[in-house]
């Protein structure tokens, strides 16, 4: 896994987590 891919993956997880929190009651 390249550093760039790892950084992109981290940001992607962060975005998904933000969406997840948005949909929580």
PDB file of N, CA, C and O in Angstrom:
ATOM      1  N   UNK A   1       0.860  -1.195   0.000  1.00  0.00           N
ATOM      2  CA  UNK A   1       0.000   0.000   0.000  1.00  0.00           C
ATOM      3  C   UNK A   1       0.897   1.245   0.000  1.00  0.00           C
ATOM      4  O   UNK A   1       1.757   1.416   0.864  1.00  0.00           O
ATOM      5  N   UNK A   2       0.669   2.093  -0.981  1.00  0.00           N
ATOM      6  CA  UNK A   2       1.485   3.305  -1.076  1.00  0.00           C
ATOM      7  C   UNK A   2       0.997   4.356  -0.087  1.00  0.00           C
ATOM      8  O   UNK A   2      -0.174   4.358   0.295  1.00  0.00           O
ATOM      9  N   UNK A   3       1.882   5.240   0.324  1.00  0.00           N
ATOM     10  CA  UNK A   3       1.484   6.308   1.266  1.00  0.00           C
ATOM     11  C   UNK A   3       0.306   7.114   0.725  1.00  0.00           C
ATOM     12  O   UNK A   3      -0.588   7.499   1.479  1.00  0.00           O
ATOM     13  N   UNK A   4       0.308   7.368  -0.582  1.00  0.00           N
ATOM     14  CA  UNK A   4      -0.779   8.144  -1.183  1.00  0.00           C
ATOM     15  C   UNK A   4      -2.098   7.397  -1.050  1.00  0.00           C
ATOM     16  O   UNK A   4      -3.125   7.984  -0.712  1.00  0.00           O
ATOM     17  N   UNK A   5      -2.057   6.095  -1.319  1.00  0.00           N
ATOM     18  CA  UNK A   5      -3.273   5.283  -1.213  1.00  0.00           C
ATOM     19  C   UNK A   5      -3.748   5.241   0.239  1.00  0.00           C
ATOM     20  O   UNK A   5      -4.949   5.278   0.506  1.00  0.00           O
ATOM     21  N   UNK A   6      -2.811   5.164   1.164  1.00  0.00           N
ATOM     22  CA  UNK A   6      -3.174   5.121   2.581  1.00  0.00           C
ATOM     23  C   UNK A   6      -3.822   6.441   2.993  1.00  0.00           C
ATOM     24  O   UNK A   6      -4.816   6.449   3.720  1.00  0.00           O
ATOM     25  N   UNK A   7      -3.260   7.554   2.529  1.00  0.00           N
ATOM     26  CA  UNK A   7      -3.810   8.866   2.864  1.00  0.00           C
ATOM     27  C   UNK A   7      -5.200   9.013   2.263  1.00  0.00           C
ATOM     28  O   UNK A   7      -6.112   9.522   2.913  1.00  0.00           O
ATOM     29  N   UNK A   8      -5.360   8.569   1.029  1.00  0.00           N
ATOM     30  CA  UNK A   8      -6.660   8.652   0.361  1.00  0.00           C
ATOM     31  C   UNK A   8      -7.661   7.779   1.091  1.00  0.00           C
ATOM     32  O   UNK A   8      -8.811   8.177   1.276  1.00  0.00           O
ATOM     33  N   UNK A   9      -7.241   6.597   1.506  1.00  0.00           N
ATOM     34  CA  UNK A   9      -8.125   5.693   2.225  1.00  0.00           C
ATOM     35  C   UNK A   9      -8.565   6.297   3.543  1.00  0.00           C
ATOM     36  O   UNK A   9      -9.731   6.195   3.923  1.00  0.00           O
ATOM     37  N   UNK A  10      -7.626   6.930   4.243  1.00  0.00           N
ATOM     38  CA  UNK A  10      -7.967   7.569   5.518  1.00  0.00           C
ATOM     39  C   UNK A  10      -9.005   8.658   5.309  1.00  0.00           C
ATOM     40  O   UNK A  10      -9.976   8.752   6.060  1.00  0.00           O
ATOM     41  N   UNK A  11      -8.798   9.483   4.282  1.00  0.00           N
ATOM     42  CA  UNK A  11      -9.737  10.573   4.025  1.00  0.00           C
ATOM     43  C   UNK A  11     -11.101  10.008   3.655  1.00  0.00           C
ATOM     44  O   UNK A  11     -12.133  10.545   4.058  1.00  0.00           O
ATOM     45  N   UNK A  12     -11.102   8.915   2.882  1.00  0.00           N
ATOM     46  CA  UNK A  12     -12.359   8.296   2.467  1.00  0.00           C
ATOM     47  C   UNK A  12     -13.121   7.796   3.690  1.00  0.00           C
ATOM     48  O   UNK A  12     -14.334   7.980   3.790  1.00  0.00           O
ATOM     49  N   UNK A  13     -12.410   7.167   4.613  1.00  0.00           N
ATOM     50  CA  UNK A  13     -13.042   6.669   5.842  1.00  0.00           C
ATOM     51  C   UNK A  13     -13.615   7.837   6.634  1.00  0.00           C
ATOM     52  O   UNK A  13     -14.708   7.755   7.194  1.00  0.00           O
ATOM     53  N   UNK A  14     -12.852   8.924   6.668  1.00  0.00           N
ATOM     54  CA  UNK A  14     -13.307  10.106   7.403  1.00  0.00           C
ATOM     55  C   UNK A  14     -14.603  10.641   6.805  1.00  0.00           C
ATOM     56  O   UNK A  14     -15.521  11.013   7.535  1.00  0.00           O
ATOM     57  N   UNK A  15     -14.678  10.679   5.481  1.00  0.00           N
ATOM     58  CA  UNK A  15     -15.891  11.158   4.809  1.00  0.00           C
ATOM     59  C   UNK A  15     -17.065  10.232   5.106  1.00  0.00           C
ATOM     60  O   UNK A  15     -18.171  10.693   5.390  1.00  0.00           O
ATOM     61  N   UNK A  16     -16.821   8.933   5.041  1.00  0.00           N
ATOM     62  CA  UNK A  16     -17.885   7.959   5.300  1.00  0.00           C
ATOM     63  C   UNK A  16     -18.369   8.097   6.746  1.00  0.00           C
ATOM     64  O   UNK A  16     -19.567   8.021   7.019  1.00  0.00           O
ATOM     65  N   UNK A  17     -17.435   8.298   7.656  1.00  0.00           N
ATOM     66  CA  UNK A  17     -17.793   8.432   9.068  1.00  0.00           C
ATOM     67  C   UNK A  17     -18.648   9.682   9.281  1.00  0.00           C
ATOM     68  O   UNK A  17     -19.595   9.675  10.067  1.00  0.00           O
ATOM     69  N   UNK A  18     -18.297  10.755   8.569  1.00  0.00           N
ATOM     70  CA  UNK A  18     -19.064  11.992   8.671  1.00  0.00           C
ATOM     71  C   UNK A  18     -20.493  11.770   8.199  1.00  0.00           C
ATOM     72  O   UNK A  18     -21.441  12.243   8.826  1.00  0.00           O
ATOM     73  N   UNK A  19     -20.645  11.049   7.095  1.00  0.00           N
ATOM     74  CA  UNK A  19     -21.982  10.740   6.577  1.00  0.00           C
ATOM     75  C   UNK A  19     -22.732   9.862   7.573  1.00  0.00           C
ATOM     76  O   UNK A  19     -23.930  10.037   7.796  1.00  0.00           O
ATOM     77  N   UNK A  20     -22.011   8.919   8.166  1.00  0.00           N
ATOM     78  CA  UNK A  20     -22.614   8.013   9.145  1.00  0.00           C
ATOM     79  C   UNK A  20     -23.179   8.810  10.325  1.00  0.00           C
ATOM     80  O   UNK A  20     -24.295   8.559  10.778  1.00  0.00           O
ATOM     81  N   UNK A  21     -22.394   9.769  10.814  1.00  0.00           N
ATOM     82  CA  UNK A  21     -22.855  10.580  11.944  1.00  0.00           C
ATOM     83  C   UNK A  21     -24.057  11.420  11.546  1.00  0.00           C
ATOM     84  O   UNK A  21     -24.945  11.674  12.361  1.00  0.00           O
ATOM     85  N   UNK A  22     -24.082  11.853  10.283  1.00  0.00           N
ATOM     86  CA  UNK A  22     -25.184  12.680   9.799  1.00  0.00           C
ATOM     87  C   UNK A  22     -26.511  11.940   9.892  1.00  0.00           C
ATOM     88  O   UNK A  22     -27.544  12.529  10.211  1.00  0.00           O
ATOM     89  N   UNK A  23     -26.470  10.629   9.606  1.00  0.00           N
ATOM     90  CA  UNK A  23     -27.713   9.864   9.557  1.00  0.00           C
ATOM     91  C   UNK A  23     -28.124   9.282  10.902  1.00  0.00           C
ATOM     92  O   UNK A  23     -29.179   8.658  11.016  1.00  0.00           O
ATOM     93  N   UNK A  24     -27.297   9.485  11.916  1.00  0.00           N
ATOM     94  CA  UNK A  24     -27.675   8.988  13.241  1.00  0.00           C
ATOM     95  C   UNK A  24     -28.712   9.896  13.859  1.00  0.00           C
ATOM     96  O   UNK A  24     -28.677  11.103  13.619  1.00  0.00           O
ATOM     97  N   UNK A  25     -29.635   9.368  14.648  1.00  0.00           N
ATOM     98  CA  UNK A  25     -30.678  10.174  15.290  1.00  0.00           C
ATOM     99  C   UNK A  25     -30.085  11.142  16.319  1.00  0.00           C
ATOM    100  O   UNK A  25     -30.822  11.897  16.953  1.00  0.00           O
TER     101      UNK A  25
END
